């Protein structure tokens, strides 16, 4: 099997469903802390390659061996080696996936259904498509947030630098001349003195704050609080909502089309979605469906679902094509996310530049204002 070229198989067995950006950068990578499991990007590659190899007639054991041999990291190589050995020992591919603890229940159930129906290559391709969309949507959200956050960090850095080094030099000059300083100048000098005197305290508090966030990031109250803030942010909030709704719709489309019972599909989707309001809504929806309530009726009780989405789901239930409507909803939200990402960049970038220029300009003007007054008095 060593002579099989995966790149050639991909070019012949797969046709791209849409154009992908040719530029690669930081957004093409996923950042993981403390050596987590398989990233979504790696899962996309894994499921995609398994689909290509199986469609080319390669058996599961050999496909896993090929993927194992191409892994650059020993940790990933060991994972796929373990999967291969379990398959050799007589376990099904889905059982090996489940026992590895590196894959979600959604992946396990999808692969198990693929095995039972004889459509495993198709299921693998759909899983690859799901993770591809998820990675792309995450990048879009990061892209929308990264520039404002970067400008904010630069602004804070510039202000701290000026308050720590530039303002004290002017303050020494003003002391020699004496006299009363303009209110804005005195305010900036007081801020400079505070930063200089309390720098270690501020730095320690910042580190403590970041560490505290890391420790409580999985707590229910913290997830609820951060989700509430995120969804209320202008521009970014609606964008995040549409990204998560697109993920939810994509998962549901794949689940329903695979004939997974609706309540079980909702439960599996809940395990895949990290946004707290959406997860909380799905938990209640599970209970409502168990009691005989229609999906659209239950969804209408939660503001996280848009009225348009609820209406489309209602039609989907009435005509018995729920998977098709979920797929259409996912496509619509994906298009809106792309549009809004570009719009946010167009509106926020100049606004943040004006903000940075205004902050730095205010400090500079406050420092030069006494000098202008002094030169006027001499004139």
N, C-alpha and C positions, 0 to 999 in steps of 0.2 A: 504493500500500500504506500510505500515511501515515494513512489513515483508520481503520485497524484498531486497536481498543482491546484491549490484551493483558489488562487486568484483567477486561473483560467476557468475553473468551474463556475465561479461567481459571474464572470463576464458572459458565459453562455447560458447559465440556468436562471439568472436573475435579471430582470429588467427594472431599472429605477422607476419608482412610482411618481417621483417629482424631482425637480432640480434641487441639488444640495449646494450650499455655498462652497466655493472652491478654496477660500481662504481658511487657514487653520491657525488657531491661536490658543490663548488661555481658555477660551470658552469651549474648546473641543475636549478639554480634560475635566475629569471630575475630581474634586478634592475630598479625600477621605482622611479622617482623623483616627490615629491609634490603630491603623491597619484593619479596617473593617472588612466585611466579606466582599463578594463580587459586586462591583459597581454596576449601575444600569448600562453604562457603555460597554462593559465586558459582557454583560448578559445579552445585549443586542448582538454583539459579534458572535457569541457562542450559539445562540439560537439560529442566527442567520447562516452560520457555517454548517450547523447540523442539518438544516433544511436543504442547503445546496448539496451536501454530500449524500444525504439519503435519496434525494431526487435523482442523483447520478448513479444510484444503485449500490452505494456503499452501506454495509451493515452498521448497526449502532456501535458495536465494539470497535470496529476499525475506524469509524468516524471519531470516536472519543480518543483513540490512540493518535490520530493525526492532529487533533486539536491539542492534545496533551504535549506532543512533541514540539509544537510551535510556540508554547508559552515561555516568555522570557523570565518569569518569576517562579521560583521554586514552590512558593505557596500555591499558586494557581496550577502548576504542574501536578502537585500532590493531590489537589482536589479532583482533577480530571482523571488522574490515575486511579483514585479511589472509586470514582464512578465506573470506570472501565472494569475494574476488578469485581465490583458488585454485579455488574451485568454478566461477566464471565461465570460468576458463582451461581447464576440462575435467577437473579432478581430482575424484575422488569425495570425498564429505564425510569419510569415514574417513581418506583420504590427507591431506586438509587438516588434520584433527585430529592425525594422527601427526607431520606436519612442523612443526607449531606449537611442539612441545616443551613445551606447557603442560598436556597431558593425559596420563593414565597409559596404559600398555599395555592395562590392563583396559578402559578406555573405548574405545580404538581397536578392539580385537577385538570388543567388544560391538556397536559401531556398524557395523563391517564385516559382521558376521553379520546385523544388522538390514537392511542394504542388500541382501545376497544373498538373504534370505528374504522381503523385502518387508514386514518388520515393524519398520521404523525408528521410527515413533512409539511403539510399545510398548516398544522397547528404550530409547528416550530417557526414557520415563516410569519404567522400572525403574531407570535410572541416577539419575534425580532422587530416587526413593524411597531408593536406597542411600545417597546423600550426605545426604539428610534424616535418615536413621537414624544415620549416622556422626556428624553434627553434634550430634544430640540426645544420643547416648551420650557424646561428648566433654564436652558441657555437664554431664551428670550426674556424670562423674568430677571435673570442675573444681569443680562445686558441692559435692561431698563433701569435696574437699580445701581449698577456698578458706577456709571458716570456721575450721578448725583452724590453717591457715597464717596467717590474719589475726590470730587471737588470739595465736599465738606471736610474731608480729612486734610486736604491741602490748605483749606481756609483755616482750620484749627491750627495746623502746623505753622502757617505763616503768622497768624496772630500771636501764638506762643513765642515764636522767634522774635517778633518785633517787641513784644512786651518784656521779654527777658534780656534783650541785647540792645535794641535800637532806642526804645523809650528811656532806659536809664541814662544813656549818654546825653540825650536832650535834657533830662531832668537835672543832671549835674550842671549843665550850662545855665538853666533857668535859676538855679540856686545862687549862682554868682551874681546874677543881675538883680535878684530879689523882686519884690513887687507881687501883685496879685495876678494869678494866671486865669485865663478864660475857663469857664466851667467845664467845657468839653475836654480841655487839656488836663485839668486837675483830675477829672474822672478817669482818663486814660492812665495818668501817672499812678493814681490809687490802685487801679487794676494791675498795673505793672508791679507795684510793691507787693500786692497780695499774691501774685503768681510767684514772685521771687521768694517770698517768705514761706509759702505753703506748697512749694513745688513737690517735695517729697511726699507730702500728705496727699496732694492731688494725684500723683503718680501711683501711690499705693492704693488709693481709693479706686482708681481706674482698673488696676490689675485685679483687685478684689471684686469689682463689679463684673468684669469679664469672667472670672473664675466662678462667681455665683451663678451667672447665666448658664455656664456649661454644666454645672451640677444640677440645676433645676430644669434644664431644657426639656426633659421628658415628663415633668410633672403636669398633671391635668390643668391645674390653675394657671400655670405659666403658658402652656399651649393655647389655652382659651384666651388669655390676656394678649399674647402676641398676635394671635389670629384676629382678634377684635381690632387691634391697632392697624394691622396690615390691611384689612378690608375697608377701613375708614380713610386710608390715605388717598388723597386725590390722584387720579390717573392710575396709580399703582394698584389700588384696591380693586377696582373693576377688572384690571388686567389679571391680577392673581386669581380672582373668582372665575374668570373665563378659562384660565389655564387648568385649574383644578376640575372644573366642570367638563372640560374637554377630556381630561384623563379619565374621569368617572364614566363618561359616555363611551369612550373607547373600550374600557374594560367591560362594560355592560354589553356592548355590541358583540364582543368576542364570546362572552359567556352565554348570552341568550342564543346566539347562532350555533353554539356547541350543545344546545339543548340542556344546559344546566338549569335546574329549577330556579325560579326568580328569587326566592328568599335566600337560597344558598349563594346565588350570584351577588346579591346585595352584601351578604356577609363577607364574601371573598373580596369584593371591591373595598369594603371598609378597612380591610387589613392593608390595602395598597395605598390608600389616600391618607396623607399626613395632616391635612387641614382640619383642625378640631371641629368647627361648626358643621362641616360636611360629614365627618365621621359620626358626630353625635346625631345628625339627622338620619343617617343610614341605619343607625342602631334602632331608632324609633320606627323607621319605615319597616324594618324586619318584623317588629312586633305587630305593626298594623297589618302587614300582609298575612301574618299568621292568623290574625283575627278576621280575615276575609276582605280587607279594604283594598281597593284598587291602588296601583302604584301612583298614578297621577293625583289621586285624591290625597294620599299621604304626603306626597312631595309638595303639594300646594300649601301645606302647613308650615313650611320652612322657607325663610327669606333667602337662604343661600341659593335656592333654585329659582331661576328667572321665570316670570309668567309665560314667556315664549316657549321655554323648554318644557314646562308643565303641559302646555297646550299640545305640543308636538307628541309628547309621550301619551297623552290621552288619545290622540288619533291613532298612534301606533298600537295601543291596546285594543282599540275598537276594530281595526282592520287586521289584527293578528300579525303585524310585522314590526314588532318592537325592536328587533335587532337592526333592521333597516333604518328606523327613525333615530336610534341611538347613534348609528354610524353617521347619518346626515348631520345630527347635532354636533358631533365631534368635529366634523369637517368645517361647519360654519364657525364654531368657536376658534378653531385653529386659524382660519382666515382672519377673523377679527383680532386675534392676538398679534398676528403679523402686522396688521394695519396699525394697531394701537402702540405697538413697540416702536415703530417708526415715528408715530405722532409724538410719543413721549420724548424721544430723542430730539425732535425738532423744537419742542416747546421748553423742555427743561434745561437743555444744554446752554442756550443763551441766558436763561434766567439765573442759572448757577454761576455763570461767568460774571454777570452783573453783580450778583451777591458778593462774590469773592473780591471783585474790584471795589465795591462799595465799602466793605469792611477794611481792606487795606488802605483805601483812600481816606477813610474817616480818621484812621490812626495817623496817617501822614499829615493831613490837614491840621489836626489837633496839635501836632508837634511844631509845625511851621507857623501856626497862627500867632503865638507870642512873638516870634521873630519879626513877623510882618508888622505887628503893633509897635515893636521896639524901633524898627526902622522908620516908621511913620512919625513917632514921637521925636526922633532925632532930626527928621526932615523939617 
